């Protein structure tokens, strides 16, 4: 090839190339949806959008690339010149003349450009090699055989000199790594790789891309740290590293402070907000350490987001007050401490300022009141104190939402918010605000959301509330508000109404909920009026509020029947009318609530039978009808409720047996049927079908027959209460169990999670099977008042939970189970049987009293260090009291009375802080221990019986040989049935006891006389009704 021809060919090619910009599709701008802040953000937005444009016809770029490839190896010089001339004339007549440069300099420059161009193609191919998968058709044209056509590849943008300037590779489902090969694209200005699945570290080599203006890696799976080399990208304007996940866990490098051109910095999560703070968040990062003060040098920043790293700590640097162009600043969901620096008051054009979810404290700086451009301010979930900002008014004329919930703000209602006439959302929940709500609250006429729950506001709802015609959600529950609901009558757009109470601080709204009032709320979806003092009948107009999904009127004084019209609420999911004074029958129309998930009508005065039509409510998860006057049988149709999780029917007058169909309810986890008149056997129930069963409580009925063996197929069961029925026979052993199991567990017990086993007051007999002593989580075992025989095992190592001290059990407890389960149970305390609402992790009881068990007390009882109540009275135990019982450090009540125990009282018992002790009616001998005032107990702890005991407390001085354990003494007659209340006292002088007893007795008599509930409790104890609760010993709730 002659030099002149080559020069002509190259010049033609380069001129044509310079007239053509690489082609590609228009990719919509996605640098950040948050850069939408009018004028100050316009430059960033313009550059983001324009960088993705520059489009000529695809065939021009393709022809130019093909020409470049041909000119390297074509031997017909004249043909190449002619071919170049055609391209020259086809480019929209841009070129009109063909010139050549025959100088060696022209040839060198052209060859150098071609070599550089091929290097960029190789860099792109190397990047693709690191990608394992991508969406269909995404990178199919990135192939080695078209290496010279890289400017025509999809999603690649080149300049006039065929240098790659932008890559738009977002949302392509790319997997693989972000390798260092892209650092060879030295002219790259924009790199868009957001919304993919790249999993690697950020290559430090990217710091060599000195022309890079946009680096968008948001929503990938990157890990490691932010390379300090990113600080070398001095042209960078957009750095978006948000939403990588928990493995992106390094620190924020100080070198980011060198990015003087930076406008947009996202190190948090995707955050799309609208004016009402309805937002959507994706995965966060896990950056740690503090915010480098050097970020205060990035004075052109418009957007700074640190949301959701959780491990960012330290104080907020005051240098951030230098970022006077900021429009968006978020510290949300981190662990920042200290006070908010007053320098942030310099951010006078800031629109969104978010401190939520940190450990910030002190007062909010007064300077925040001057941020006149604020649209949204969130200071919620911190430790701020005082009455918000200490000013009477603010410049927040454009504020649309203000969140200050979950702090320790105090004082009266913050009237400074009245400066925000366009305020749409005001959230002051969970603070210590007090005083009456301002009479002119209605000045917030644009408000849609008013949340002031869990404070101490008092007084009535202000009448000016009628001016808030746009109000859609009002939450003021858990305050001290009173009066009627008339002020809310004009809120025709109301969708959410929370006026109830669930805490010790509660509202007491009065009056009636009228039909007229309900008709003014046609859009209501949620009504929560719990535990107020509302009276009258439930309005029938509620049946016309067709959008209603949640209706809770519990804990009021509503009377009359349940309106049939409630059955018209087709969207209703939760119906809670419990704890009122409702009468009449259950309306069958409730069966029309096809979306209902919970019906709670407990603690009323309802009568009649349970409608069988309720079996059609296939979405039902909770049916709670206990503590009424319901009669009849359980409808077999309830067996159709496949999603039913809780069936609570206790404290009624129901009869019959448990229907066989109930075993079809595989989701049932609680069956509560106690205190009814059910009868019959349970052996016909296939409990194997109740695979989710956690609690089965049927105490105080008339069930009979053998123990229902198939219960052991309920492998999740941890509460089994069959007490106070008429069951009989022997408890099954392992070989019997395994013969009936529907699921093969031949090598061990299935009920390893059982915590409560109460079989008291039945007619069970025979030896206690060994599997009971191998239940590792058992903590309440009540086998009392049966006819069990045999001896107790010497090995109690299987009772793992009994061996743990109380404080370890509190930490070990299952929070989910403990928080959702409050089931009534009757347990012994001293000489009495009391009803308790049991808190699972706190009580440890072992009661085998009232049986026919023989042999010695196992020494290993002393290893049950967490045991709190040990009752073994009224058996035939013999031998001595094990010294090891003194090792049960949490033991507070011990009853070994009415056995054949002999020998001395162990000195070790004096170390226990026993509130109740009964060793009477045995054959104990020798002196009563005197250590720790053990001998100052009343004589009823040791007498009657035990004729060879001696000590001052029983008026038998230990000076005679007759009281030694080796002497002989005629047995005295033993009188039983002695009042044992005095056994509770420990180390109290008799004089003080006499005075206290007199006062206490007078008080009890007065209470019994004056308070009907107590009178019924004491005079009619055989028919306990759990109505109200009070805390007892701080460990469990005792029903009064």
Order of alpha helices (4+ residues) and beta strands (2+ residues): alpha-alpha-alpha-alpha-alpha-beta-beta-beta-beta-beta-beta-beta-beta-beta-beta-beta-beta-beta-beta-beta-beta-beta-beta-beta-beta-beta-beta-beta-beta-beta-beta-beta-beta-beta-beta-alpha-beta-beta-beta-beta-beta-beta-beta-beta-beta-beta-beta-beta-beta-beta-beta-beta-beta-alpha-beta-beta-beta-beta-alpha-alpha-beta-beta-beta-beta-beta-beta-beta-beta-beta-beta-beta-alpha-alpha-beta-beta
